[in-house]
Amino acid sequence: QVQLVESGGGLVQAGGSLRLSCAASGRTRSSYDMGWFRQAPGKEREFVAAVNWSGGSTYYADSVKGRFTISRDNAKNTVYLQMSSLKPEDTAIYYCAANKDFCSAYYGCYAQKGTYEYWGQGTQVTVSS
């Protein structure tokens, strides 16, 4: 029903910044919770950040809190991940995901991969030292 396409990935030096975008198409609606996950080679996909349907509540993994900011523009059907103070350990494929306003205000729900119905193909982020 929903297609998600990530963009904005690339190569950046440690300490730099990068902004990822996730554009939704198909049967989109405003009441989707959106999340960002990442997966490094040889590791499982892990939670990065999430934003609820209204954009009023955000959630972050401890590893990125204070450095990353998630936001959304429902008029553009787009979710953003602003990444600052990037570290080499941030290197991974970053995936955008969506669910139908299921989690309310429960962090544990947003952070679970199984929560999300739709996933993008991912965009590579590489942080050099």
Salt bridges, closest charged atoms under 4 A:
GLU46 OE2 - ARG38 NE 2.79
ASP90 OD1 - ARG38 NH1 2.87
ASP90 OD2 - ARG67 NH1 2.76
